[in-house]
Amino acid sequence: MGITNFSKGIASYGVPIYGAYIPPIIGTYYHVCPGSATIINTEGKQIVGSSGNSGLTPEEPLDSIVTAYGKCVSGAGDGIIVWGYGTSTAMNTSYLSSVLAWSKSFITMVGVTPPIATSQRARIANASGSTTLANLITVSGNDNSFINLQIGNWGSGAAALGGVIVSGVRNYFGNVHFIGAGNTTPAQLTGSYSLDLQGADECKFVDCTFGVDTVDADGSQAATGTIKFTSGCQTNEFVNCKILTYYSYASAICGAVHHVGAGDSITRSQLFKNCTFINFKTGLPTTTPPLSLVVGTAPNNGVILLDNCTMLGYAAYDGTAANDRVYVTTPASNATGGLAVVTA
């Protein structure tokens, strides 16, 4: 899995070219091989990830993304390759014992796994079910890329609420599955989320999945949402994404998208394009679904745009008449052209 079979590698305009799913970078890639005790390469050599390895080759991989992140230089265009090796969680999961504070910029982290959008097998998770983390990664750095990964909080403690917090700008997420509060114990966690945007701007999420469809992981009868806009979010985009929930109650304060705070959680446009919102537990919308896909305090200036999106298992896009900040291209009024504001 080196650069190529050429003796000195191959490059395009000075940028090294790697194999499938591995984007070119200008810095140094570090290999991460979790669960490496059972991995044998094609030459019969056992591959063991270690914090003492260089991480520069597949034969000398590091043991976790934390070690690899520590080696990356902010702004240098470095990268991290997370191996998705085998089908067992022990062979494809990089475990965290504490929240990873990602403050560096211009780093690319990519999982070597098929880009299937849901339950990818290049995974990042808390060290065990008993390892309670408020969230897994907090991205305050700028201009980073995260590709082909599953980031899931499976902690059983009541404080294991969230998946990923993003406060930086111009960060890209492609084919990432975000999971917050994924453990069935306890269920219905108050304030849980899979993604929380806190002042994020110009971030883009493409072919991503948020939440799960098997447990009350992102639901509570208190205010919550699979995707949360907590404060000062400006221009962010979600393209071809799936937003999953498993709600069983008709509540006006829990939904797939939650804009939090006293009207300033979003200050500009948040675009959802070609996205699918599905609430699995209630089945068809006629079986007492949650009242609203979007919930929360009405923003003062920002808007949520739903362009060519589909929802199932929700009674309305926005169930609060006072909000008037959710706009859809379908099904309301698109026949006459333009956007229509959604009211209760």
C-alpha positions in Angstrom: 0.0 0.0 0.0 2.9 2.3 -0.7 2.9 5.2 -3.1 3.3 2.9 -6.2 5.5 0.1 -7.4 7.8 2.6 -9.0 11.2 2.8 -7.3 10.7 6.4 -6.4 6.9 6.6 -6.5 4.9 8.7 -8.9 3.7 12.2 -8.5 1.5 14.7 -10.4 2.8 18.3 -10.3 4.9 17.3 -7.4 2.0 15.8 -5.4 2.3 12.1 -4.5 -0.4 9.9 -6.0 -1.8 7.1 -3.7 -4.2 4.3 -4.3 -8.0 4.2 -4.3 -9.8 6.4 -1.7 -6.5 8.1 -0.7 -6.5 11.7 -1.9 -3.2 13.4 -2.8 -1.6 15.6 -0.2 1.5 17.8 -0.1 2.7 16.7 3.3 3.3 13.3 5.0 0.7 10.5 5.4 0.8 8.5 8.6 -0.7 4.9 8.6 -2.9 3.8 11.5 -3.5 0.1 12.0 -5.8 -0.6 14.9 -6.3 -4.2 16.3 -3.1 -5.2 14.5 -2.3 -8.4 16.5 -4.2 -10.5 14.0 -3.1 -8.8 10.8 -0.7 -10.7 8.5 0.4 -9.2 5.2 0.8 -11.0 1.9 4.4 -11.9 2.8 3.4 -13.6 6.0 4.7 -10.8 8.2 2.6 -9.8 11.2 1.7 -6.1 11.1 1.6 -4.5 14.6 0.6 -0.9 15.1 2.6 0.9 17.8 3.0 4.4 19.1 6.8 3.7 18.7 6.5 3.1 15.0 7.2 5.8 12.4 3.8 5.4 10.7 5.4 6.3 7.4 4.8 2.9 5.8 2.3 0.1 6.0 5.0 -2.1 7.6 5.4 0.5 10.4 1.9 1.7 11.2 0.9 3.7 14.3 -1.6 2.4 16.9 -4.3 5.1 16.9 -5.4 8.3 15.3 -4.4 10.1 18.5 -0.8 9.1 17.9 -1.0 10.0 14.2 -2.7 13.4 14.9 0.2 14.2 17.3 2.7 13.7 14.5 0.8 15.9 12.0 2.0 19.5 11.6 -0.7 22.1 11.4 -0.8 23.8 8.0 1.7 21.4 6.4 -0.8 19.4 4.5 -0.2 16.1 6.4 -2.6 13.2 6.4 -3.8 10.1 8.4 -4.7 6.8 6.8 -7.0 4.8 9.0 -7.0 1.1 8.0 -10.4 -0.7 7.7 -8.9 -4.2 7.9 -11.2 -7.2 8.3 -14.8 -7.4 9.6 -14.4 -7.5 13.4 -14.4 -4.2 15.3 -11.1 -5.1 16.9 -9.4 -5.0 13.5 -11.0 -1.8 12.1 -11.6 0.5 15.0 -9.3 3.2 16.4 -10.3 3.7 20.0 -10.4 6.9 22.1 -10.1 7.1 25.8 -10.6 10.9 25.8 -12.1 13.5 23.5 -9.7 14.4 20.6 -9.4 18.2 20.5 -8.6 18.7 16.7 -7.2 22.2 16.6 -4.8 21.7 13.7 -5.5 22.8 10.2 -5.0 21.5 6.6 -5.0 17.8 7.6 -6.6 15.0 5.7 -7.9 11.9 7.5 -9.2 9.1 5.3 -10.4 5.5 6.0 -9.3 2.8 3.6 -12.8 1.2 3.3 -15.6 1.2 0.7 -17.4 4.5 0.6 -20.8 3.1 1.6 -22.0 6.2 3.6 -23.4 4.1 6.5 -21.6 1.9 9.1 -18.2 2.2 7.4 -15.5 -0.2 8.6 -12.8 2.3 9.2 -14.1 3.4 12.6 -13.4 5.7 15.5 -15.1 5.0 18.8 -14.7 5.3 22.6 -12.4 2.7 24.1 -15.3 0.7 25.6 -19.0 0.9 26.4 -18.0 2.0 29.9 -15.8 4.8 28.5 -18.1 7.8 28.8 -17.1 10.6 26.5 -19.3 13.7 26.1 -18.3 13.6 22.4 -15.5 12.0 20.4 -13.9 14.7 18.3 -14.1 18.5 18.6 -12.9 20.1 15.4 -11.8 23.7 16.0 -9.2 23.8 13.3 -9.8 25.0 9.8 -9.5 23.5 6.2 -9.4 19.8 7.3 -10.9 16.9 5.4 -12.4 13.7 6.9 -13.2 11.0 4.4 -14.6 7.4 4.5 -15.0 7.1 8.3 -17.5 6.1 11.0 -17.3 8.2 14.1 -19.5 6.7 16.8 -20.1 7.4 20.5 -21.2 4.0 22.0 -20.6 4.9 25.6 -23.3 3.6 28.1 -23.0 6.5 30.5 -25.6 9.2 30.7 -23.1 11.8 29.7 -22.2 10.1 26.4 -24.3 12.5 24.4 -22.5 13.5 21.3 -20.5 12.5 18.2 -18.6 15.4 16.6 -18.5 19.1 17.4 -17.4 21.4 14.7 -16.4 25.1 15.4 -13.8 25.6 12.7 -14.3 26.9 9.2 -14.0 25.4 5.7 -13.8 21.8 7.0 -15.0 19.0 4.6 -16.6 15.7 5.5 -17.1 13.1 2.8 -18.8 9.7 3.4 -18.7 10.0 7.2 -21.2 8.4 9.5 -21.7 10.5 12.6 -23.2 8.7 15.6 -24.0 10.2 19.0 -25.4 8.4 22.0 -25.4 5.1 20.1 -25.7 2.8 23.1 -29.1 1.5 24.0 -28.3 2.1 27.7 -29.4 4.7 28.7 -32.0 5.4 26.0 -33.5 8.8 25.1 -30.6 11.0 26.2 -31.5 14.6 26.8 -29.6 17.0 24.6 -28.0 14.2 22.5 -26.7 14.8 19.0 -24.6 13.3 16.3 -23.2 16.6 14.9 -23.1 19.9 16.8 -22.1 23.0 14.8 -20.8 25.8 17.1 -19.9 28.8 15.0 -19.0 26.6 12.0 -18.8 28.4 8.7 -18.4 27.2 5.1 -18.2 23.6 6.1 -19.5 20.9 3.7 -20.9 17.5 4.3 -21.3 15.2 1.3 -22.7 11.7 1.2 -22.7 11.6 5.0 -25.1 9.8 7.4 -26.1 11.2 10.8 -27.7 9.2 13.6 -28.9 5.6 13.7 -32.2 3.9 13.0 -32.2 1.2 15.7 -32.2 2.8 19.2 -33.4 6.1 20.7 -29.8 7.3 20.3 -30.6 10.9 19.2 -34.0 11.3 20.8 -35.4 12.6 24.1 -38.5 14.2 25.2 -36.4 17.2 26.0 -35.0 19.5 23.3 -32.5 17.6 21.1 -31.7 16.9 17.5 -29.5 14.7 15.3 -27.9 17.8 13.8 -27.6 20.8 16.1 -26.8 24.4 15.3 -25.8 25.8 18.7 -24.3 29.2 18.0 -23.2 31.6 15.3 -23.3 29.2 12.3 -23.0 30.9 9.0 -22.9 29.2 5.6 -22.8 25.4 5.8 -23.9 22.8 3.2 -25.2 19.2 3.4 -25.4 17.4 0.1 -26.8 13.9 -0.6 -26.9 13.1 3.2 -29.1 10.8 5.3 -30.4 12.0 8.6 -31.8 9.2 10.7 -33.8 9.2 13.9 -35.8 6.7 16.0 -38.4 8.8 17.8 -41.5 7.3 19.2 -43.3 10.4 20.6 -45.0 13.4 19.2 -42.9 16.2 20.7 -42.5 19.7 19.4 -39.0 20.0 20.8 -37.1 17.0 19.4 -36.4 16.7 15.7 -33.8 15.8 13.1 -32.4 19.4 13.0 -32.3 21.6 16.1 -31.4 25.3 16.1 -30.5 26.2 19.6 -30.2 29.4 21.5 -31.9 32.8 21.6 -32.2 33.3 17.9 -28.6 33.4 16.9 -27.7 29.8 16.4 -27.7 30.4 12.7 -26.9 33.8 11.2 -26.9 32.9 7.5 -28.1 30.1 5.2 -27.8 26.4 6.1 -28.4 24.4 2.9 -29.7 20.8 2.8 -29.6 19.6 -0.8 -30.9 16.2 -2.0 -31.0 15.0 1.6 -33.3 12.3 3.1 -34.8 12.6 6.6 -36.2 9.3 8.0 -37.7 8.6 11.3 -37.9 4.8 11.5 -39.7 4.0 14.7 -43.0 5.5 13.8 -43.2 4.1 10.3 -45.5 6.0 8.1 -46.3 9.7 8.9 -49.8 8.7 9.9 -48.7 6.8 13.0 -48.3 9.7 15.4 -44.9 10.8 14.2 -42.8 13.6 15.8 -44.4 16.9 15.1 -41.5 18.6 13.3 -38.4 17.8 11.4 -36.8 21.2 12.4 -37.2 22.3 16.0 -35.8 25.1 18.3 -35.9 28.8 18.8 -36.5 30.9 15.7 -33.3 32.4 14.4 -33.2 36.2 14.0 -31.4 36.3 10.6 -30.4 32.8 9.3 -32.5 30.4 7.3 -32.6 26.6 6.7 -33.0 25.7 3.1 -34.3 22.3 2.1 -33.7 21.8 -1.6 -35.1 18.7 -3.1 -35.2 16.9 0.2 -37.4 14.0 1.3 -38.8 13.3 4.8 -40.6 10.2 6.2 -42.0 9.8 9.7 -42.4 13.5 10.5 -45.7 15.4 10.6 -44.2 18.6 9.2 -41.0 20.3 8.2 -41.4 23.0 10.8 -44.2 22.7 13.4 -43.6 26.1 15.1 -45.5 29.0 13.4 -43.3 31.6 15.0 -40.1 30.2 13.4 -40.8 31.0 9.7 -37.1 30.4 8.9 -37.4 27.0 7.1 -37.8 27.1 3.4 -38.4 24.2 1.1 -38.4 23.8 -2.7 -40.8 20.8 -2.5 -43.6 20.1 -2.0 -44.9 23.5 -1.0 -45.6 26.1 -3.8 -42.8 25.0 -6.1 -45.3 24.8 -8.9 -45.5 28.6 -8.9 -41.8 29.1 -8.7 -39.5 30.2 -5.9 -39.3 29.1 -2.3 -42.1 28.8 0.2 -41.8 29.5 3.9 -43.0 26.6 6.1 -45.4 27.5 9.0 -47.4 25.4 11.3 
